[in-house]
Amino acid sequence: RKEIAICCLPVGGKVQKEKGNSWIPIFNNDRTVEMTWKNFEDKFKGHAVYKSEGGVGSIIRFGSLFGGSSDGPAFLKEEDLALEEGMYKMSLEQYRDLRERGFDRHRLGAQVLNGNTINPKPTNQDKMEKEALKKYPGEIQEAFGILGGYPEIDRSNRHTVASAITAALLKPVEEPVPKEMTILSKAEQQLPTSDEWYEMFSNPAPASWPDPFTFRPEAYGLEVEAK
């Protein structure tokens, strides 16, 4: 079986600036990290496996990484997919810990975008959400962003990226994945199946931003009276 080569790189043009784990003074390498990634990318793109005609190299890009442990659906632990739970605390910031856990609980779904790109939020999205959801209590307003495939702009769950890499490696070489693609998360509590990955590889596109005026909490089992 002919093997493929995959290079994993961070997506460019991120609009949500996240503090890297290397902010901790004794681990700080922020001054060199961008140059390291750039050199790595140049070396891979210059290799025959990527640049030659018929080459089987692909680039998978990822957004700011969150999650990756077991504080989510039971299958993460049952199928031995999770890193040690202590990884949630590796940045030593409580707020970051909560966001890491939130990605594993609610954001295992995937977006596959062609090339090196993100999924910018429409300029009127926040205004629409504020207007459409104001009739609901605060907890329901917050739930809107973790239901129904709500997309991430430029962030990725580690589980989702790992699943994408696995699916790409298992895909038959005669059915190639995109030469360069970006994996971002969206609000779902299951990882894509192999067939779902193959469909997204064949038709890469950002997830649609939801219309908050069509949001019905009861469709997700949320019984609540509007204000």
Summary of the structure (lengths in Angstrom):
residues: 227
radius of gyration: 18.9
end to end distance: 60.7
largest distance: 61.7
contacts: 656
relative contact order: 0.20
helix: 42%
strand: 15%
